[in-house]
Amino acid sequence: MVFLARTEEFIREVDRYSARNYNPLPVVIERGEGVWVWDVEGNKYLDMLSAYSALNQGHRHPKIISALMEQAGKCTLTSRAFHNETMGPFLKTLCELAGYGKALPMNTGAEAVETAIKAARKWGLVRKGVPENQGEIIVCENNFHGRTVTIISFSSEEQYRYGFGPYTPGFVLVPYGDLEALEKAITPHTVAVLAEPIQGEGGVVVPPQGYLAKMRELATEHNLLMMLDEIQTGLGRTGRLFAYEHEGAKPDVLILGKALGGGVYPVSAVLASEEVLGVFNPGDHGSTFGGNPLGAAVAQAALEVILEEDLPGRAEQLGNYFLEGLKALNSPYVREIRGRGLLIGVEIKTEYGSARPFCQRLMAEGLLCKETHEQTIRFAPPLVISKEEIDWALERIQKVLGA
């Protein structure tokens, strides 16, 4: 790889003018297509992060870009003060595809999580009869649902919380994957349980088989909402359209984002029944950009690509192939390899330091990965990747992680 003055110049500019809330790898991407990106020096890389699964359909998918351009030539924003012609068809497609009666469109994943929290709290008050301001939501340790003050209030990661208090009350933390702790935490004031089917940012942590199914049973038994954050795991990433389908544990509230925008525009949504989302009245909740015509047109195309190209099926088949290839490396540096579909985590043994130096070496070989939770390399390429491209990646991973 060649690194010249242009890269250094762009990075210096960012360091000068941007708040330092990220620690990116020292690469400046200029162009992307499919699973590949090119930096400002002309170096080519295989994208193994997919913008944290926002690029399931790949960079600049032609159908999605065409929908973006066509709608941009007509109308981009109306606000929700007026109707537009694309939001209704998009929500119809989304609801029928996922099997829910209603959807509320937002922009970012964190906004969608906040929307779900508000819906659950008001549902608890007006439907379940929990006294006002006393509703509790059970959440899981090691979670990642965003970075708003309310969301970091129930994080177990101290860095996400330090300096940002006072925190929002009303959340009960239990160990992820621990059904006994979950059941013990339920009280008459519990209105919901919120979890990720796989904890992506937490290190690609896969819960024990049956965890989601039992969570579904407990939620039904105790009349509380099961809410799943599928912002990163949804829309094909794990080998199913939604990760909960691996256990048939359909939640009451489904939270989507990232790939819903096709990698070109922020689109998120909360899906639930009329009983749940019907608690919102005009003025209760909103977003100037939520459901805007440009985002709705893009999301419609993004969903069509996922279905037409069977991206969940590709993720299952190629994910198994990739996982087997990684395990066959028998790397002395690796403590554990885990994942589902094309969401794979390779955990580095602590005696070899953090995962970041390995990500830097992979970058030098032409693979862009990013460490998560210090020790884990996350491999999550666009779902349009081919078997040949996975083989190409494995050859280079062998150079870095091989014996």
C-alpha positions, 0 to 999 in steps of 0.5 A: 500500500502506498501512503502519500501526502494527500492522505496525511493532508486530509487527516491533518485537516480532520484532526484540526477541525473535527472533535476527536470522537472517533479513532479511525484507521489512517485511510482516506476513502475516495470511491466505492463500488460493490465490496471495494473502495479506493483511497485518495492515493489509488489503493484498492481495499475490500470493505470488511466493515460495511459501515457497521452493516449499513452497506449490506447491498454494497457501495453505490448499488445501481438500483438504489443510486437510481432511486436516489437520483430520480427522487432527488430530481423531484422532491427531497423534503416536505417535513411531516407537516404535509404528505408525500408520495413515497412514504406510504408505499415504502411503509406498506412494503416494510410492514408487509415484508416484516409482518407488522401492522404499523411502522414509524419512520425515523432517520438514525438507529439511535432515534429509532431506539428512542422511539421504541423506548417512548412507545414502550413507556406510554404503552405501559401506562395506557395499555398495561396500567403501570403507574405513570413514571414507574415503567421499567425496561429490562436491558442487557449488559454489554449492549450497544443501542446508540449514544444519546443520553438516555441510551448511554444511561443503560450502557454497562460500558463506563466510557460511554457513560463517564461525564454525561450524567445525570442519567435517565432512570427506569432501566434494569441491567441483566447479563446477556444470555442469562434467562434466569436473571432476566426472569428474576428482573421482571416486576409488575412495573416492567413494560418491556425487555430490549435486546440485540439478537447478536451483540455486534458492537459488544464483540459479535456475541451470540447468545445461547440457542433458545435465548430469544425464544424463551425471552418471547415466552417470558414477555407473553407470560408477563404481558410486557413488550419484547423489543429487538434492536435489529439495526445491525443484525437485520435485513439479511446480515445473519443469513435470515431477513431478521436475526430473530427468525433463527429461533422464530421469536418474533418481537412485539417491537422491531427496530431497524436502521443502517441497511434500510437506507441502502448505504446512501441515506439514513433511514430507520424505523420502528415496527409494531402493532396498532396497539403499541404504536397507536399510543402516539398522538399527533404532537407526541413524537416526530422528526422533520426528516423522518419519512422524507420522500428522498429517504423513503424512495431510497429505502424502498429500493434498498428493500427490493434489492435485498429480496431480488438478490436474496441477500439473506440466502447469500449471507447464510451460504457465504457466511458459513464458507467464510467462517469455516475458512477462518477456523481452518487458519488455526491461528495462534493469535485467536482465542475464539471465532464466532458469528452468524451469516456474514457477521463474524467476530475474531477475538484476539488473545489478550497476550498478543495485545489488542485487535487494532494492530491486526486491523492495521496489518490487514489494511496494509494487505488490502482489507479494511476491518475495525476492532470492537471491544478492544480484542475483536476483529469484526468481519462484516463485508457487504452481502453482495460479496462473492466466494472468490472475493472471500477466498482473496480475503482469506489469503490475506488474513492468513498472512496476518493471522496465520501461524 
